[in-house]
Each structure stands twice: as structure tokens, then as C-alpha cells.
Amino acid sequence: MKDENSVTADTRLNDVNHGLDLTVTDNFDWRSKVIGVNVDGTPLITGQYTLST
């Protein structure tokens, strides 16, 4: 991943009752290479996360 890509953490309402948003500057090449999302080493299944622009 190139240095210009970084993730900005969601710091509000981080609990099981609220969604979590991670913001990145959109980059198709970077986004197209995301093959999954893990939380504490546990992979999330389809429907537990959304990638959007």
C-alpha cells in the first residue's frame, strides 16, 4: 500500500449498538484489493461490513 493511503479511525459511539466507520481517501486500486475485514483476528462474514465510496 502506498503511503498516501491511510485510515482515519471512528472515535464516536464505539460499542455494539452503533456502526463503526473507517474513512479513507478513495483509491480504486487500493479498494479493489480489499478481500475481507478482520476484527481482532476474526474474519467478518458478508453482511457484517460494507465497503462504499
Secondary structure by P-SEA (a helix, b strand, c coil): ccccbbbbbbcccccccbbbbbbccccaaaaaacccccccccccccccccccc
